[in-house]
Amino acid sequence: MEFTKQDMRITKGVAILFMLLLHLFCRKDVNGLYETFPVVNGVPLIYYIGLFGDACVPMFCFASGYGLFVSIDRAKGSILKKNFERILKLLINYWIVLIIFVAIGFIVGNTEIFPGSLTQFLLHFFVLSSSYNGAWWFLQTYIILVLMAPSLFKVIKKYNPILILLISGLI
Protein backbone atom coordinates (compact mmCIF):
# COMPACT_ATOMS: atom_id res chain seq x y z
CA MET A 1 0.00 0.00 0.00
CA GLU A 2 1.37 3.37 -0.98
CA PHE A 3 0.27 6.73 0.33
CA THR A 4 -0.30 9.57 -2.11
CA LYS A 5 0.79 13.17 -1.67
CA GLN A 6 -2.85 13.96 -0.89
CA ASP A 7 -2.82 11.33 1.89
CA MET A 8 0.30 12.92 3.39
CA ARG A 9 -1.26 16.40 3.18
CA ILE A 10 -4.29 15.10 5.05
CA THR A 11 -2.01 13.49 7.66
CA LYS A 12 -0.11 16.75 8.11
CA GLY A 13 -3.41 18.66 8.37
CA VAL A 14 -4.67 16.34 11.10
CA ALA A 15 -1.29 16.66 12.85
CA ILE A 16 -1.65 20.46 12.78
CA LEU A 17 -5.13 20.17 14.30
CA PHE A 18 -3.73 17.83 16.97
CA MET A 19 -0.94 20.32 17.68
CA LEU A 20 -3.52 23.06 18.19
CA LEU A 21 -5.57 20.77 20.43
CA LEU A 22 -2.48 19.95 22.50
CA HIS A 23 -1.22 23.50 22.90
CA LEU A 24 -4.59 25.16 23.42
CA PHE A 25 -6.37 22.74 25.72
CA CYS A 26 -3.89 20.39 27.36
CA ARG A 27 -3.51 22.41 30.55
CA LYS A 28 -4.81 21.85 34.02
CA ASP A 29 -4.56 25.47 35.17
CA VAL A 30 -6.60 27.66 32.84
CA ASN A 31 -6.89 30.62 35.25
CA GLY A 32 -10.12 31.90 33.79
CA LEU A 33 -9.04 31.69 30.14
CA TYR A 34 -12.13 29.63 29.41
CA GLU A 35 -14.82 27.78 31.32
CA THR A 36 -13.83 24.19 32.03
CA PHE A 37 -16.54 21.66 32.65
CA PRO A 38 -17.06 18.83 33.19
CA VAL A 39 -14.28 18.05 35.62
CA VAL A 40 -12.96 14.54 36.29
CA ASN A 41 -11.16 14.11 39.64
CA GLY A 42 -10.40 17.83 39.77
CA VAL A 43 -8.97 17.89 36.24
CA PRO A 44 -10.91 19.45 33.36
CA LEU A 45 -12.11 16.88 30.81
CA ILE A 46 -10.73 19.07 28.01
CA TYR A 47 -7.24 18.37 29.41
CA TYR A 48 -7.68 14.65 28.67
CA ILE A 49 -9.03 15.43 25.22
CA GLY A 50 -6.04 17.73 24.64
CA LEU A 51 -3.70 14.83 25.42
CA PHE A 52 -4.76 13.21 22.13
CA GLY A 53 -3.00 16.09 20.43
CA ASP A 54 0.31 14.70 21.66
CA ALA A 55 0.20 12.43 18.60
CA CYS A 56 1.15 15.40 16.39
CA VAL A 57 4.92 14.85 16.54
CA PRO A 58 4.79 11.14 15.61
CA MET A 59 2.37 11.99 12.79
CA PHE A 60 4.74 14.65 11.40
CA CYS A 61 7.69 12.25 11.79
CA PHE A 62 5.82 9.54 9.90
CA ALA A 63 4.73 11.88 7.12
CA SER A 64 8.17 13.40 6.59
CA GLY A 65 9.96 10.07 6.93
CA TYR A 66 7.62 8.42 4.45
CA GLY A 67 7.98 11.34 2.04
CA LEU A 68 11.76 11.20 2.32
CA PHE A 69 11.72 7.43 1.74
CA VAL A 70 9.59 7.76 -1.39
CA SER A 71 11.65 10.66 -2.76
CA ILE A 72 14.93 8.79 -2.21
CA ASP A 73 13.45 5.61 -3.67
CA ARG A 74 12.39 7.44 -6.84
CA ALA A 75 15.39 9.77 -7.00
CA LYS A 76 17.44 10.21 -10.10
CA GLY A 77 20.80 11.84 -9.62
CA SER A 78 22.66 12.57 -6.44
CA ILE A 79 20.63 11.79 -3.32
CA LEU A 80 23.29 13.39 -1.15
CA LYS A 81 23.03 16.66 -3.10
CA LYS A 82 19.22 16.68 -2.74
CA ASN A 83 19.51 15.98 1.00
CA PHE A 84 21.97 18.85 1.44
CA GLU A 85 19.56 21.13 -0.46
CA ARG A 86 16.74 19.93 1.81
CA ILE A 87 18.83 20.69 4.92
CA LEU A 88 20.00 24.06 3.58
CA LYS A 89 16.41 25.10 2.86
CA LEU A 90 15.45 24.26 6.44
CA LEU A 91 18.53 25.99 7.87
CA ILE A 92 17.89 29.22 5.95
CA ASN A 93 14.42 29.41 7.49
CA TYR A 94 15.90 28.51 10.90
CA TRP A 95 18.59 31.19 10.62
CA ILE A 96 16.00 33.85 9.76
CA VAL A 97 13.90 32.87 12.78
CA LEU A 98 17.02 32.62 14.97
CA ILE A 99 18.18 36.13 14.08
CA ILE A 100 14.70 37.61 14.65
CA PHE A 101 14.37 35.63 17.90
CA VAL A 102 17.75 36.81 19.20
CA ALA A 103 17.12 40.42 18.11
CA ILE A 104 13.78 40.56 19.94
CA GLY A 105 15.31 38.81 22.96
CA PHE A 106 18.15 41.32 22.96
CA ILE A 107 15.79 44.30 22.78
CA VAL A 108 13.22 43.22 25.37
CA GLY A 109 15.06 40.53 27.31
CA ASN A 110 18.29 39.87 29.07
CA THR A 111 21.36 40.64 26.93
CA GLU A 112 23.40 38.07 28.87
CA ILE A 113 21.09 35.36 27.50
CA PHE A 114 20.21 36.79 24.06
CA PRO A 115 22.58 36.56 22.26
CA GLY A 116 24.92 35.75 25.15
CA SER A 117 28.50 35.10 24.09
CA LEU A 118 29.60 34.75 20.50
CA THR A 119 30.29 31.08 21.18
CA GLN A 120 26.75 30.56 22.46
CA PHE A 121 25.26 32.25 19.38
CA LEU A 122 27.47 30.21 17.02
CA LEU A 123 26.44 26.98 18.77
CA HIS A 124 22.83 27.86 18.01
CA PHE A 125 23.65 29.03 14.48
CA PHE A 126 25.26 25.67 13.68
CA VAL A 127 22.42 23.79 15.47
CA LEU A 128 24.69 22.43 18.20
CA SER A 129 22.61 23.93 21.02
CA SER A 130 18.95 24.71 21.60
CA SER A 131 19.11 26.60 24.90
CA TYR A 132 17.55 29.75 23.41
CA ASN A 133 14.37 27.89 22.57
CA GLY A 134 13.75 24.33 23.72
CA ALA A 135 11.36 23.73 20.81
CA TRP A 136 14.37 23.70 18.47
CA TRP A 137 15.64 20.38 19.84
CA PHE A 138 14.49 18.48 16.75
CA LEU A 139 16.65 20.32 14.20
CA GLN A 140 19.90 18.52 14.99
CA THR A 141 18.13 15.14 15.06
CA TYR A 142 16.39 15.89 11.75
CA ILE A 143 19.66 16.86 10.06
CA ILE A 144 21.40 13.69 11.27
CA LEU A 145 18.51 11.51 10.12
CA VAL A 146 18.34 13.15 6.68
CA LEU A 147 22.07 12.61 6.21
CA MET A 148 21.80 8.98 7.35
CA ALA A 149 18.57 8.30 5.43
CA PRO A 150 20.05 6.71 2.28
CA SER A 151 22.00 4.17 4.35
CA LEU A 152 19.10 3.56 6.73
CA PHE A 153 16.69 2.97 3.85
CA LYS A 154 19.07 0.45 2.24
CA VAL A 155 19.17 -1.49 5.52
CA ILE A 156 15.39 -1.33 5.85
CA LYS A 157 14.92 -2.69 2.32
CA LYS A 158 17.52 -5.43 2.83
CA TYR A 159 16.32 -7.00 6.10
CA ASN A 160 13.07 -8.43 7.44
CA PRO A 161 10.66 -5.62 8.46
CA ILE A 162 9.77 -7.38 11.74
CA LEU A 163 13.47 -7.59 12.68
CA ILE A 164 13.92 -3.89 11.84
CA LEU A 165 10.85 -3.03 13.95
CA LEU A 166 12.15 -5.03 16.92
CA ILE A 167 15.61 -3.47 16.73
CA SER A 168 14.08 0.02 16.34
CA GLY A 169 11.90 -0.63 19.38
CA LEU A 170 14.92 -1.70 21.42
CA ILE A 171 16.86 1.40 20.39
C-alpha positions as CSV (number, residue, x, y, z in Angstrom):
1,M,0.0,0.0,0.0
2,E,1.4,3.4,-1.0
3,F,0.3,6.7,0.3
4,T,-0.3,9.6,-2.1
5,K,0.8,13.2,-1.7
6,Q,-2.8,14.0,-0.9
7,D,-2.8,11.3,1.9
8,M,0.3,12.9,3.4
9,R,-1.3,16.4,3.2
10,I,-4.3,15.1,5.1
11,T,-2.0,13.5,7.7
12,K,-0.1,16.8,8.1
13,G,-3.4,18.7,8.4
14,V,-4.7,16.3,11.1
15,A,-1.3,16.7,12.8
16,I,-1.7,20.5,12.8
17,L,-5.1,20.2,14.3
18,F,-3.7,17.8,17.0
19,M,-0.9,20.3,17.7
20,L,-3.5,23.1,18.2
21,L,-5.6,20.8,20.4
22,L,-2.5,20.0,22.5
23,H,-1.2,23.5,22.9
24,L,-4.6,25.2,23.4
25,F,-6.4,22.7,25.7
26,C,-3.9,20.4,27.4
27,R,-3.5,22.4,30.5
28,K,-4.8,21.9,34.0
29,D,-4.6,25.5,35.2
30,V,-6.6,27.7,32.8
31,N,-6.9,30.6,35.2
32,G,-10.1,31.9,33.8
33,L,-9.0,31.7,30.1
34,Y,-12.1,29.6,29.4
35,E,-14.8,27.8,31.3
36,T,-13.8,24.2,32.0
37,F,-16.5,21.7,32.7
38,P,-17.1,18.8,33.2
39,V,-14.3,18.1,35.6
40,V,-13.0,14.5,36.3
41,N,-11.2,14.1,39.6
42,G,-10.4,17.8,39.8
43,V,-9.0,17.9,36.2
44,P,-10.9,19.5,33.4
45,L,-12.1,16.9,30.8
46,I,-10.7,19.1,28.0
47,Y,-7.2,18.4,29.4
48,Y,-7.7,14.7,28.7
49,I,-9.0,15.4,25.2
50,G,-6.0,17.7,24.6
51,L,-3.7,14.8,25.4
52,F,-4.8,13.2,22.1
53,G,-3.0,16.1,20.4
54,D,0.3,14.7,21.7
55,A,0.2,12.4,18.6
56,C,1.1,15.4,16.4
57,V,4.9,14.8,16.5
58,P,4.8,11.1,15.6
59,M,2.4,12.0,12.8
60,F,4.7,14.7,11.4
61,C,7.7,12.3,11.8
62,F,5.8,9.5,9.9
63,A,4.7,11.9,7.1
64,S,8.2,13.4,6.6
65,G,10.0,10.1,6.9
66,Y,7.6,8.4,4.4
67,G,8.0,11.3,2.0
68,L,11.8,11.2,2.3
69,F,11.7,7.4,1.7
70,V,9.6,7.8,-1.4
71,S,11.6,10.7,-2.8
72,I,14.9,8.8,-2.2
73,D,13.4,5.6,-3.7
74,R,12.4,7.4,-6.8
75,A,15.4,9.8,-7.0
76,K,17.4,10.2,-10.1
77,G,20.8,11.8,-9.6
78,S,22.7,12.6,-6.4
79,I,20.6,11.8,-3.3
80,L,23.3,13.4,-1.1
81,K,23.0,16.7,-3.1
82,K,19.2,16.7,-2.7
83,N,19.5,16.0,1.0
84,F,22.0,18.9,1.4
85,E,19.6,21.1,-0.5
86,R,16.7,19.9,1.8
87,I,18.8,20.7,4.9
88,L,20.0,24.1,3.6
89,K,16.4,25.1,2.9
90,L,15.4,24.3,6.4
91,L,18.5,26.0,7.9
92,I,17.9,29.2,5.9
93,N,14.4,29.4,7.5
94,Y,15.9,28.5,10.9
95,W,18.6,31.2,10.6
96,I,16.0,33.9,9.8
97,V,13.9,32.9,12.8
98,L,17.0,32.6,15.0
99,I,18.2,36.1,14.1
100,I,14.7,37.6,14.6
101,F,14.4,35.6,17.9
102,V,17.8,36.8,19.2
103,A,17.1,40.4,18.1
104,I,13.8,40.6,19.9
105,G,15.3,38.8,23.0
106,F,18.2,41.3,23.0
107,I,15.8,44.3,22.8
108,V,13.2,43.2,25.4
109,G,15.1,40.5,27.3
110,N,18.3,39.9,29.1
111,T,21.4,40.6,26.9
112,E,23.4,38.1,28.9
113,I,21.1,35.4,27.5
114,F,20.2,36.8,24.1
115,P,22.6,36.6,22.3
116,G,24.9,35.7,25.2
117,S,28.5,35.1,24.1
118,L,29.6,34.7,20.5
119,T,30.3,31.1,21.2
120,Q,26.7,30.6,22.5
121,F,25.3,32.2,19.4
122,L,27.5,30.2,17.0
123,L,26.4,27.0,18.8
124,H,22.8,27.9,18.0
125,F,23.7,29.0,14.5
126,F,25.3,25.7,13.7
127,V,22.4,23.8,15.5
128,L,24.7,22.4,18.2
129,S,22.6,23.9,21.0
130,S,18.9,24.7,21.6
131,S,19.1,26.6,24.9
132,Y,17.5,29.8,23.4
133,N,14.4,27.9,22.6
134,G,13.8,24.3,23.7
135,A,11.4,23.7,20.8
136,W,14.4,23.7,18.5
137,W,15.6,20.4,19.8
138,F,14.5,18.5,16.8
139,L,16.6,20.3,14.2
140,Q,19.9,18.5,15.0
141,T,18.1,15.1,15.1
142,Y,16.4,15.9,11.7
143,I,19.7,16.9,10.1
144,I,21.4,13.7,11.3
145,L,18.5,11.5,10.1
146,V,18.3,13.1,6.7
147,L,22.1,12.6,6.2
148,M,21.8,9.0,7.4
149,A,18.6,8.3,5.4
150,P,20.0,6.7,2.3
151,S,22.0,4.2,4.4
152,L,19.1,3.6,6.7
153,F,16.7,3.0,3.9
154,K,19.1,0.5,2.2
155,V,19.2,-1.5,5.5
156,I,15.4,-1.3,5.8
157,K,14.9,-2.7,2.3
158,K,17.5,-5.4,2.8
159,Y,16.3,-7.0,6.1
160,N,13.1,-8.4,7.4
161,P,10.7,-5.6,8.5
162,I,9.8,-7.4,11.7
163,L,13.5,-7.6,12.7
164,I,13.9,-3.9,11.8
165,L,10.9,-3.0,13.9
166,L,12.2,-5.0,16.9
167,I,15.6,-3.5,16.7
168,S,14.1,0.0,16.3
169,G,11.9,-0.6,19.4
170,L,14.9,-1.7,21.4
171,I,16.9,1.4,20.4
